[in-house]
Amino acid sequence: METLNISERKENINWDYDAEADVLYLSFGNPQDAEGVDIGDGTIVRVQTDSKEIVGVTILNPLHRTLASITGKQTFRNRKKIVSVSK
């Protein structure tokens, strides 16, 4: 079985949030080229192919999915307008 590496503690975690797209980017250390692996539920793990080390995580729609979970409402984005629909 192939293994991946992730340090137990990273001193330098960088993050960037794109509010218009609702995407959160997390990088362990400085951002670097890596292969994205979609692990489902809007989460992409970034793996450096040479070292097999996880170097970052991208989370799609974290605010909208969290809000939907808290309020019990599903939100849909429509050209910069947010429309809420009850479940």
C-alpha positions as CSV (number, residue, x, y, z in Angstrom):
1,M,0.0,0.0,0.0
2,E,1.3,3.4,-0.9
3,T,1.5,6.0,1.9
4,L,1.3,9.7,2.1
5,N,3.1,12.0,4.5
6,I,1.8,14.8,6.6
7,S,3.7,16.4,9.4
8,E,2.0,16.4,12.8
9,R,2.7,20.1,13.2
10,K,3.4,22.7,10.7
11,E,4.8,26.0,11.8
12,N,3.8,27.9,8.7
13,I,0.2,27.4,7.6
14,N,-0.8,29.9,4.9
15,W,-4.4,30.5,3.9
16,D,-6.4,32.6,1.4
17,Y,-10.1,32.9,1.0
18,D,-11.7,33.9,-2.3
19,A,-15.0,35.4,-1.1
20,E,-16.5,35.8,-4.6
21,A,-16.0,32.1,-5.4
22,D,-16.4,31.0,-1.8
23,V,-13.2,28.9,-1.9
24,L,-10.7,28.5,1.0
25,Y,-7.1,27.6,0.2
26,L,-4.8,26.2,3.0
27,S,-1.1,25.6,2.3
28,F,1.3,23.9,4.7
29,G,4.4,25.9,4.2
30,N,4.7,28.1,1.1
31,P,2.2,27.3,-1.6
32,Q,3.7,25.0,-4.2
33,D,2.9,23.0,-7.3
34,A,1.0,19.9,-6.4
35,E,-1.5,17.4,-7.7
36,G,-5.1,17.9,-6.5
37,V,-7.0,14.9,-5.3
38,D,-10.7,15.3,-4.9
39,I,-11.7,13.4,-1.8
40,G,-15.4,14.4,-2.0
41,D,-17.7,16.8,-0.2
42,G,-16.0,19.8,-1.9
43,T,-12.6,19.0,-0.5
44,I,-9.4,18.8,-2.6
45,V,-6.2,17.6,-1.0
46,R,-3.0,18.8,-2.6
47,V,-0.2,16.3,-2.8
48,Q,3.4,16.9,-3.8
49,T,4.0,14.0,-6.2
50,D,7.7,13.6,-5.6
51,S,7.7,13.4,-1.8
52,K,4.1,12.1,-1.5
53,E,3.5,14.8,1.1
54,I,0.2,16.6,1.6
55,V,1.0,20.2,1.1
56,G,-2.4,21.8,1.1
57,V,-6.2,21.6,1.2
58,T,-8.8,23.4,-0.9
59,I,-12.3,23.6,0.4
60,L,-15.1,24.6,-2.0
61,N,-18.1,26.6,-0.7
62,P,-17.2,26.5,3.0
63,L,-19.4,29.4,4.0
64,H,-22.4,28.4,2.0
65,R,-22.3,24.8,3.2
66,T,-21.8,25.8,6.8
67,L,-24.7,28.2,6.7
68,A,-26.9,25.6,5.1
69,S,-26.0,23.1,7.8
70,I,-26.6,25.6,10.6
71,T,-29.9,27.1,9.3
72,G,-31.3,24.0,7.7
73,K,-31.6,25.9,4.4
74,Q,-29.9,25.2,1.1
75,T,-28.4,28.3,-0.6
76,F,-27.9,28.7,-4.3
77,R,-25.7,31.4,-5.9
78,N,-27.1,33.2,-8.8
79,R,-24.8,35.8,-10.4
80,K,-23.6,37.3,-7.1
81,K,-27.1,37.1,-5.7
82,I,-27.8,34.5,-3.0
83,V,-31.1,32.8,-2.9
84,S,-32.1,30.7,0.1
85,V,-34.5,27.8,-0.2
86,S,-35.8,25.8,2.8
87,K,-35.1,22.1,2.9
